[in-house]
Amino acid sequence: MLFVFKNMKPYLLLDIDGVLVIVPSWQRPELLEDGFMAFQKKAAANLVRLLSLAAMQPVLVSSHRHHYTAEEWRLLFANREIYLPSIVLIETGAFPGIPSRKMEIETWANKNPGANFMLIDDDSSLQALHPALKSRWVQTLPLKGFDDEAFGKAMRLLDLA
């Protein structure tokens, strides 16, 4: 087991592109009636399965997070049959320019010392994370998303495999 959640609801730091939305860059993504991209069905089903096995607080780390409020995100997820009691948008403070995902995760971890979390993301900048943070990362492949292999790693991190 890589880490243990103790007496604290763990956080699930969650990206969207390359995790739930799997679309090659040359294709136009399918949009649902709410105007946001459709989630890949297998990835969404794996996320639902994961959340049913481990109560976690989703924290959206996607660059799309700035386009909607937390409540609007909760409804967007519900429109895709992922029912979340709540969702939090990562707050990493002010950065000059656009920060890398690595910087955002490190800043979040520093603001939440001792927090139990898992990160599901395809961002390659995360390869440079400190080993203690990197060990909590489920790396997805951009054109596969949160597939069965990534789900298996998440289960091993939770010691449920």
TORPA-4810 file (N, C-alpha, C, O; in nm, 3 decimals):
<nodes>
NODE_1_0.085_-0.118_0.000_0.000_0.000_0.000_0.089_0.124_0.000_0.188_0.130_0.073_M
NODE_2_0.053_0.222_-0.083_0.135_0.341_-0.094_0.100_0.448_0.009_0.188_0.520_0.055_L
NODE_3_-0.026_0.460_0.045_-0.065_0.554_0.148_-0.199_0.513_0.207_-0.277_0.441_0.143_F
NODE_4_-0.226_0.558_0.327_-0.346_0.518_0.399_-0.428_0.642_0.432_-0.373_0.744_0.473_V
NODE_5_-0.558_0.632_0.414_-0.648_0.740_0.454_-0.690_0.713_0.598_-0.750_0.609_0.625_F
NODE_6_-0.661_0.803_0.690_-0.692_0.784_0.830_-0.784_0.893_0.880_-0.749_1.011_0.876_K
NODE_7_-0.899_0.856_0.927_-0.993_0.946_0.996_-1.016_1.079_0.926_-1.061_1.175_0.989_N
NODE_8_-0.987_1.088_0.801_-1.004_1.212_0.728_-1.055_1.174_0.589_-1.001_1.086_0.524_M
NODE_9_-1.160_1.243_0.546_-1.209_1.216_0.411_-1.099_1.253_0.313_-1.054_1.368_0.311_K
NODE_10_-1.056_1.158_0.234_-0.949_1.189_0.139_-0.999_1.274_0.024_-1.118_1.278_-0.007_P
NODE_11_-0.906_1.340_-0.038_-0.934_1.424_-0.154_-0.901_1.347_-0.281_-0.804_1.271_-0.286_Y
NODE_12_-0.980_1.368_-0.383_-0.952_1.316_-0.516_-0.928_1.435_-0.606_-1.023_1.500_-0.650_L
NODE_13_-0.801_1.464_-0.635_-0.766_1.573_-0.725_-0.784_1.519_-0.867_-0.717_1.424_-0.907_L
NODE_14_-0.875_1.580_-0.941_-0.923_1.523_-1.065_-0.912_1.619_-1.182_-0.960_1.732_-1.176_L
NODE_15_-0.847_1.573_-1.286_-0.840_1.646_-1.412_-0.956_1.597_-1.500_-1.020_1.497_-1.468_D
NODE_16_-0.982_1.667_-1.609_-1.089_1.625_-1.701_-1.030_1.581_-1.835_-1.050_1.466_-1.876_I
NODE_17_-0.957_1.670_-1.903_-0.899_1.634_-2.033_-0.796_1.524_-2.012_-0.709_1.535_-1.926_D
NODE_18_-0.806_1.418_-2.091_-0.713_1.307_-2.079_-0.747_1.212_-1.967_-0.678_1.112_-1.947_G
NODE_19_-0.852_1.242_-1.892_-0.899_1.155_-1.784_-1.042_1.112_-1.815_-1.070_0.993_-1.828_V
NODE_20_-1.131_1.210_-1.826_-1.272_1.182_-1.855_-1.310_1.218_-1.999_-1.400_1.157_-2.056_L
NODE_21_-1.242_1.315_-2.056_-1.265_1.354_-2.195_-1.146_1.304_-2.275_-1.033_1.348_-2.256_V
NODE_22_-1.174_1.211_-2.366_-1.071_1.149_-2.445_-1.099_1.179_-2.592_-1.178_1.110_-2.657_I
NODE_23_-1.035_1.283_-2.644_-1.058_1.323_-2.783_-0.924_1.361_-2.844_-0.855_1.448_-2.790_V
NODE_24_-0.887_1.299_-2.954_-0.763_1.340_-3.021_-0.770_1.489_-3.058_-0.878_1.541_-3.086_P
NODE_25_-0.656_1.554_-3.058_-0.653_1.699_-3.081_-0.709_1.739_-3.217_-0.753_1.852_-3.235_S
NODE_26_-0.707_1.648_-3.313_-0.757_1.680_-3.447_-0.908_1.661_-3.460_-0.965_1.694_-3.564_W
NODE_27_-0.973_1.609_-3.357_-1.118_1.590_-3.362_-1.189_1.693_-3.275_-1.135_1.741_-3.176_Q
NODE_28_-1.308_1.726_-3.315_-1.391_1.816_-3.236_-1.464_1.732_-3.131_-1.524_1.630_-3.165_R
NODE_29_-1.460_1.773_-3.003_-1.527_1.694_-2.899_-1.679_1.703_-2.911_-1.734_1.804_-2.956_P
NODE_30_-1.744_1.596_-2.871_-1.890_1.597_-2.864_-1.933_1.683_-2.747_-1.883_1.668_-2.635_E
NODE_31_-2.026_1.775_-2.772_-2.080_1.859_-2.665_-2.219_1.811_-2.630_-2.297_1.774_-2.717_L
NODE_32_-2.249_1.810_-2.500_-2.384_1.776_-2.456_-2.469_1.902_-2.453_-2.420_2.012_-2.480_L
NODE_33_-2.596_1.886_-2.422_-2.690_1.999_-2.424_-2.647_2.113_-2.332_-2.683_2.229_-2.357_E
NODE_34_-2.571_2.082_-2.226_-2.527_2.187_-2.135_-2.407_2.265_-2.189_-2.359_2.358_-2.124_D
NODE_35_-2.358_2.227_-2.308_-2.250_2.300_-2.372_-2.111_2.253_-2.337_-2.013_2.305_-2.390_G
NODE_36_-2.100_2.154_-2.247_-1.968_2.102_-2.210_-1.947_1.966_-2.276_-2.042_1.900_-2.319_F
NODE_37_-1.822_1.927_-2.285_-1.785_1.804_-2.354_-1.840_1.679_-2.285_-1.853_1.674_-2.163_M
NODE_38_-1.872_1.580_-2.367_-1.917_1.450_-2.316_-1.797_1.378_-2.254_-1.684_1.391_-2.301_A
NODE_39_-1.824_1.302_-2.148_-1.721_1.219_-2.087_-1.719_1.084_-2.157_-1.824_1.033_-2.198_F
NODE_40_-1.602_1.027_-2.171_-1.589_0.893_-2.226_-1.658_0.796_-2.129_-1.632_0.800_-2.009_Q
NODE_41_-1.744_0.709_-2.179_-1.829_0.626_-2.095_-1.752_0.535_-2.001_-1.788_0.523_-1.884_K
NODE_42_-1.647_0.471_-2.047_-1.570_0.380_-1.961_-1.500_0.457_-1.850_-1.497_0.412_-1.736_K
NODE_43_-1.444_0.573_-1.884_-1.376_0.655_-1.784_-1.474_0.702_-1.678_-1.444_0.699_-1.559_A
NODE_44_-1.592_0.746_-1.721_-1.694_0.791_-1.627_-1.740_0.676_-1.538_-1.756_0.694_-1.417_A
NODE_45_-1.759_0.558_-1.597_-1.801_0.441_-1.519_-1.694_0.404_-1.416_-1.727_0.368_-1.303_A
NODE_46_-1.567_0.412_-1.455_-1.459_0.382_-1.360_-1.454_0.484_-1.247_-1.427_0.448_-1.133_N
NODE_47_-1.481_0.610_-1.278_-1.485_0.712_-1.173_-1.600_0.684_-1.076_-1.582_0.693_-0.955_L
NODE_48_-1.716_0.652_-1.129_-1.831_0.619_-1.043_-1.796_0.500_-0.955_-1.825_0.500_-0.835_V
NODE_49_-1.735_0.397_-1.014_-1.694_0.279_-0.937_-1.597_0.315_-0.826_-1.613_0.270_-0.713_R
NODE_50_-1.498_0.397_-0.858_-1.399_0.438_-0.759_-1.466_0.512_-0.643_-1.439_0.484_-0.527_L
NODE_51_-1.553_0.607_-0.677_-1.619_0.687_-0.573_-1.717_0.603_-0.490_-1.746_0.637_-0.375_L
NODE_52_-1.768_0.496_-0.548_-1.858_0.409_-0.471_-1.781_0.322_-0.372_-1.838_0.277_-0.273_S
NODE_53_-1.654_0.300_-0.398_-1.571_0.216_-0.311_-1.496_0.296_-0.205_-1.457_0.242_-0.102_L
NODE_54_-1.475_0.423_-0.230_-1.400_0.507_-0.138_-1.462_0.647_-0.137_-1.465_0.715_-0.239_A
NODE_55_-1.512_0.688_-0.023_-1.572_0.821_-0.010_-1.460_0.925_-0.016_-1.378_0.935_0.076_A
NODE_56_-1.457_1.000_-0.123_-1.353_1.101_-0.141_-1.417_1.233_-0.180_-1.524_1.237_-0.242_M
NODE_57_-1.352_1.341_-0.143_-1.395_1.475_-0.180_-1.328_1.513_-0.311_-1.208_1.537_-0.313_Q
NODE_58_-1.404_1.520_-0.423_-1.343_1.560_-0.549_-1.297_1.707_-0.546_-1.369_1.796_-0.502_P
NODE_59_-1.176_1.727_-0.596_-1.119_1.860_-0.612_-1.080_1.871_-0.759_-0.991_1.800_-0.806_V
NODE_60_-1.146_1.959_-0.829_-1.123_1.973_-0.973_-0.995_2.052_-0.997_-0.982_2.165_-0.952_L
NODE_61_-0.901_1.991_-1.070_-0.774_2.058_-1.102_-0.766_2.094_-1.250_-0.665_2.150_-1.294_V
NODE_62_-0.868_2.064_-1.325_-0.870_2.090_-1.468_-0.860_2.239_-1.499_-0.909_2.323_-1.424_S
NODE_63_-0.797_2.271_-1.611_-0.792_2.410_-1.654_-0.932_2.462_-1.686_-0.953_2.584_-1.691_S
NODE_64_-1.027_2.374_-1.709_-1.166_2.413_-1.734_-1.236_2.464_-1.607_-1.344_2.522_-1.615_H
NODE_65_-1.175_2.442_-1.492_-1.242_2.472_-1.365_-1.286_2.618_-1.353_-1.381_2.649_-1.281_R
NODE_66_-1.217_2.708_-1.422_-1.246_2.851_-1.412_-1.374_2.892_-1.486_-1.422_3.004_-1.469_H
NODE_67_-1.428_2.803_-1.567_-1.544_2.838_-1.650_-1.678_2.824_-1.579_-1.779_2.877_-1.625_H
NODE_68_-1.680_2.753_-1.467_-1.806_2.727_-1.396_-1.783_2.734_-1.246_-1.671_2.719_-1.198_Y
NODE_69_-1.892_2.756_-1.173_-1.886_2.751_-1.027_-1.885_2.605_-0.984_-1.911_2.515_-1.064_T
NODE_70_-1.855_2.582_-0.857_-1.855_2.444_-0.805_-1.994_2.381_-0.823_-2.003_2.264_-0.859_A
NODE_71_-2.099_2.456_-0.798_-2.234_2.401_-0.813_-2.264_2.370_-0.959_-2.326_2.268_-0.989_E
NODE_72_-2.221_2.455_-1.050_-2.240_2.427_-1.192_-2.163_2.301_-1.233_-2.212_2.222_-1.314_E
NODE_73_-2.043_2.282_-1.178_-1.967_2.160_-1.205_-2.040_2.037_-1.153_-2.045_1.934_-1.219_W
NODE_74_-2.096_2.049_-1.034_-2.169_1.936_-0.977_-2.283_1.896_-1.070_-2.309_1.777_-1.089_R
NODE_75_-2.352_1.995_-1.127_-2.461_1.967_-1.221_-2.410_1.912_-1.354_-2.473_1.824_-1.413_L
NODE_76_-2.296_1.962_-1.402_-2.236_1.907_-1.524_-2.201_1.758_-1.505_-2.224_1.677_-1.594_L
NODE_77_-2.145_1.725_-1.391_-2.115_1.586_-1.362_-2.244_1.504_-1.353_-2.250_1.392_-1.405_F
NODE_78_-2.346_1.558_-1.289_-2.474_1.487_-1.277_-2.534_1.463_-1.415_-2.593_1.357_-1.439_A
NODE_79_-2.521_1.558_-1.506_-2.570_1.540_-1.644_-2.498_1.425_-1.715_-2.545_1.375_-1.817_N
NODE_80_-2.384_1.384_-1.659_-2.307_1.274_-1.715_-2.314_1.151_-1.626_-2.231_1.061_-1.634_R
NODE_81_-2.416_1.149_-1.540_-2.447_1.038_-1.449_-2.337_1.010_-1.347_-2.315_0.895_-1.308_E
NODE_82_-2.270_1.116_-1.305_-2.174_1.109_-1.195_-2.228_1.203_-1.088_-2.219_1.325_-1.101_I
NODE_83_-2.284_1.145_-0.984_-2.353_1.223_-0.882_-2.260_1.248_-0.763_-2.223_1.156_-0.691_Y
NODE_84_-2.224_1.373_-0.746_-2.131_1.414_-0.642_-2.205_1.499_-0.540_-2.272_1.595_-0.577_L
NODE_85_-2.194_1.466_-0.411_-2.257_1.552_-0.311_-2.199_1.694_-0.314_-2.270_1.792_-0.289_P
NODE_86_-2.069_1.703_-0.345_-2.004_1.833_-0.356_-1.879_1.818_-0.441_-1.828_1.707_-0.462_S
NODE_87_-1.831_1.930_-0.489_-1.704_1.933_-0.562_-1.636_2.065_-0.526_-1.701_2.168_-0.508_I
NODE_88_-1.506_2.060_-0.516_-1.425_2.176_-0.481_-1.337_2.208_-0.600_-1.290_2.118_-0.670_V
NODE_89_-1.314_2.335_-0.624_-1.222_2.378_-0.730_-1.089_2.412_-0.665_-1.085_2.488_-0.568_L
NODE_90_-0.981_2.357_-0.718_-0.850_2.381_-0.657_-0.821_2.531_-0.658_-0.843_2.601_-0.757_I
NODE_91_-0.772_2.577_-0.546_-0.730_2.717_-0.532_-0.581_2.714_-0.503_-0.537_2.661_-0.401_E
NODE_92_-0.506_2.770_-0.592_-0.361_2.765_-0.576_-0.299_2.902_-0.560_-0.176_2.915_-0.553_T
NODE_93_-0.380_3.006_-0.555_-0.327_3.140_-0.539_-0.293_3.202_-0.672_-0.317_3.145_-0.778_G
NODE_94_-0.237_3.319_-0.665_-0.204_3.394_-0.786_-0.064_3.356_-0.835_0.033_3.356_-0.759_A
NODE_95_-0.057_3.323_-0.960_0.070_3.294_-1.025_0.086_3.393_-1.139_-0.012_3.429_-1.204_F
NODE_96_0.208_3.437_-1.163_0.227_3.516_-1.284_0.215_3.424_-1.405_0.281_3.320_-1.411_P
NODE_97_0.133_3.460_-1.499_0.112_3.374_-1.615_0.030_3.251_-1.579_-0.046_3.252_-1.483_G
NODE_98_0.046_3.149_-1.658_-0.028_3.025_-1.635_0.065_2.925_-1.569_0.167_2.888_-1.628_I
NODE_99_0.034_2.880_-1.446_0.123_2.787_-1.377_0.112_2.647_-1.437_0.011_2.612_-1.497_P
NODE_100_0.217_2.570_-1.420_0.211_2.430_-1.462_0.123_2.353_-1.363_0.103_2.398_-1.250_S
NODE_101_0.073_2.241_-1.406_-0.006_2.157_-1.315_0.079_2.115_-1.195_0.030_2.107_-1.083_R
NODE_102_0.207_2.088_-1.221_0.298_2.053_-1.111_0.299_2.162_-1.005_0.288_2.134_-0.886_K
NODE_103_0.313_2.287_-1.049_0.314_2.399_-0.954_0.182_2.406_-0.877_0.182_2.431_-0.756_M
NODE_104_0.071_2.384_-0.947_-0.060_2.390_-0.881_-0.073_2.281_-0.774_-0.122_2.307_-0.664_E
NODE_105_-0.030_2.161_-0.806_-0.041_2.050_-0.712_0.051_2.073_-0.593_0.012_2.050_-0.478_I
NODE_106_0.173_2.117_-0.618_0.266_2.144_-0.508_0.212_2.254_-0.417_0.222_2.244_-0.295_E
NODE_107_0.156_2.359_-0.476_0.099_2.467_-0.396_-0.018_2.417_-0.313_-0.028_2.449_-0.195_T
NODE_108_-0.106_2.338_-0.375_-0.220_2.281_-0.301_-0.171_2.194_-0.186_-0.222_2.205_-0.075_W
NODE_109_-0.073_2.109_-0.211_-0.020_2.021_-0.107_0.042_2.101_0.007_0.027_2.065_0.124_A
NODE_110_0.112_2.210_-0.025_0.171_2.295_0.078_0.065_2.367_0.161_0.084_2.391_0.280_N
NODE_111_-0.048_2.400_0.097_-0.157_2.467_0.169_-0.241_2.368_0.249_-0.319_2.407_0.336_K
NODE_112_-0.225_2.238_0.220_-0.302_2.134_0.287_-0.207_2.027_0.341_-0.214_1.911_0.301_N
NODE_113_-0.117_2.066_0.433_-0.017_1.971_0.482_-0.084_1.851_0.551_-0.179_1.867_0.628_P
NODE_114_-0.034_1.735_0.521_-0.088_1.613_0.581_-0.216_1.562_0.518_-0.270_1.461_0.562_G
NODE_115_-0.265_1.632_0.416_-0.391_1.590_0.352_-0.372_1.456_0.283_-0.270_1.431_0.218_A
NODE_116_-0.471_1.371_0.297_-0.474_1.246_0.223_-0.537_1.274_0.088_-0.647_1.329_0.080_N
NODE_117_-0.468_1.235_-0.018_-0.523_1.262_-0.150_-0.471_1.165_-0.253_-0.367_1.100_-0.235_F
NODE_118_-0.546_1.157_-0.360_-0.506_1.085_-0.480_-0.525_1.183_-0.594_-0.618_1.263_-0.594_M
NODE_119_-0.437_1.178_-0.691_-0.441_1.266_-0.807_-0.460_1.180_-0.932_-0.382_1.088_-0.955_L
NODE_120_-0.560_1.210_-1.012_-0.580_1.143_-1.140_-0.567_1.249_-1.249_-0.648_1.341_-1.258_I
NODE_121_-0.463_1.234_-1.332_-0.430_1.339_-1.428_-0.338_1.280_-1.535_-0.266_1.184_-1.510_D
NODE_122_-0.341_1.340_-1.653_-0.252_1.295_-1.762_-0.136_1.391_-1.785_-0.055_1.367_-1.875_D
NODE_123_-0.125_1.497_-1.709_-0.027_1.603_-1.734_0.115_1.552_-1.711_0.149_1.509_-1.600_D
NODE_124_0.197_1.558_-1.814_0.334_1.504_-1.805_0.424_1.588_-1.714_0.528_1.538_-1.671_S
NODE_125_0.388_1.713_-1.684_0.471_1.793_-1.592_0.474_1.731_-1.453_0.562_1.762_-1.373_S
NODE_126_0.378_1.643_-1.423_0.372_1.579_-1.292_0.481_1.476_-1.272_0.504_1.430_-1.160_L
NODE_127_0.550_1.438_-1.380_0.664_1.346_-1.366_0.770_1.405_-1.273_0.845_1.331_-1.209_Q
NODE_128_0.776_1.538_-1.266_0.878_1.605_-1.185_0.835_1.632_-1.041_0.906_1.698_-0.967_A
NODE_129_0.718_1.581_-1.002_0.674_1.598_-0.864_0.771_1.530_-0.766_0.840_1.435_-0.801_L
NODE_130_0.775_1.582_-0.645_0.850_1.517_-0.538_0.796_1.374_-0.524_0.675_1.353_-0.537_H
NODE_131_0.882_1.276_-0.498_0.836_1.137_-0.489_0.719_1.114_-0.393_0.634_1.028_-0.420_P
NODE_132_0.712_1.188_-0.284_0.601_1.170_-0.190_0.467_1.211_-0.253_0.364_1.150_-0.223_A
NODE_133_0.470_1.312_-0.338_0.348_1.352_-0.408_0.324_1.264_-0.530_0.210_1.225_-0.558_L
NODE_134_0.430_1.233_-0.600_0.418_1.152_-0.722_0.361_1.014_-0.691_0.294_0.955_-0.776_K
NODE_135_0.388_0.961_-0.573_0.338_0.828_-0.536_0.185_0.825_-0.523_0.126_0.718_-0.517_S
NODE_136_0.123_0.942_-0.519_-0.023_0.951_-0.506_-0.091_0.978_-0.641_-0.212_1.000_-0.648_R
NODE_137_-0.011_0.977_-0.746_-0.058_1.013_-0.880_-0.094_0.890_-0.961_-0.014_0.797_-0.975_W
NODE_138_-0.216_0.890_-1.013_-0.258_0.791_-1.111_-0.247_0.861_-1.246_-0.329_0.946_-1.280_V
NODE_139_-0.145_0.824_-1.322_-0.124_0.888_-1.451_-0.210_0.818_-1.556_-0.204_0.697_-1.573_Q
NODE_140_-0.290_0.897_-1.625_-0.368_0.844_-1.735_-0.298_0.879_-1.866_-0.218_0.972_-1.873_T
NODE_141_-0.330_0.804_-1.968_-0.279_0.833_-2.102_-0.384_0.917_-2.173_-0.503_0.883_-2.168_L
NODE_142_-0.344_1.024_-2.240_-0.440_1.120_-2.297_-0.548_1.058_-2.387_-0.661_1.106_-2.389_P
NODE_143_-0.514_0.953_-2.460_-0.614_0.894_-2.550_-0.678_0.768_-2.492_-0.754_0.699_-2.560_L
NODE_144_-0.647_0.737_-2.367_-0.710_0.623_-2.299_-0.791_0.668_-2.177_-0.892_0.608_-2.143_K
NODE_145_-0.745_0.775_-2.112_-0.818_0.828_-1.998_-0.817_0.734_-1.878_-0.726_0.653_-1.861_G
NODE_146_-0.919_0.747_-1.796_-0.929_0.668_-1.674_-0.982_0.530_-1.710_-1.096_0.494_-1.681_F
NODE_147_-0.895_0.453_-1.775_-0.930_0.319_-1.823_-0.912_0.217_-1.711_-0.885_0.254_-1.597_D
NODE_148_-0.926_0.090_-1.745_-0.917_-0.015_-1.643_-0.779_-0.023_-1.579_-0.767_-0.051_-1.460_D
NODE_149_-0.675_0.002_-1.657_-0.539_0.001_-1.601_-0.522_0.112_-1.497_-0.469_0.087_-1.388_E
NODE_150_-0.566_0.232_-1.529_-0.557_0.344_-1.435_-0.647_0.318_-1.314_-0.609_0.349_-1.201_A
NODE_151_-0.764_0.262_-1.337_-0.854_0.226_-1.226_-0.784_0.127_-1.133_-0.793_0.139_-1.011_F
NODE_152_-0.715_0.029_-1.190_-0.641_-0.068_-1.108_-0.537_-0.002_-1.021_-0.522_-0.038_-0.905_G
NODE_153_-0.465_0.095_-1.076_-0.365_0.165_-0.996_-0.433_0.242_-0.883_-0.384_0.243_-0.771_K
NODE_154_-0.545_0.305_-0.913_-0.618_0.378_-0.809_-0.660_0.281_-0.697_-0.651_0.315_-0.579_A
NODE_155_-0.705_0.164_-0.735_-0.746_0.064_-0.635_-0.627_0.020_-0.550_-0.641_0.002_-0.429_M
NODE_156_-0.510_0.004_-0.612_-0.391_-0.034_-0.536_-0.351_0.079_-0.440_-0.310_0.051_-0.327_R
NODE_157_-0.363_0.204_-0.483_-0.332_0.316_-0.394_-0.424_0.317_-0.272_-0.384_0.356_-0.163_L
NODE_158_-0.547_0.275_-0.294_-0.645_0.271_-0.184_-0.636_0.141_-0.106_-0.708_0.121_-0.008_L
NODE_159_-0.547_0.052_-0.149_-0.531_-0.080_-0.088_-0.661_-0.161_-0.099_-0.698_-0.234_-0.007_D
NODE_160_-0.729_-0.146_-0.212_-0.854_-0.218_-0.237_-0.839_-0.323_-0.347_-0.935_-0.393_-0.380_L
NODE_161_-0.719_-0.335_-0.402_-0.699_-0.432_-0.511_-0.653_-0.566_-0.456_-0.631_-0.660_-0.532_A
</nodes>
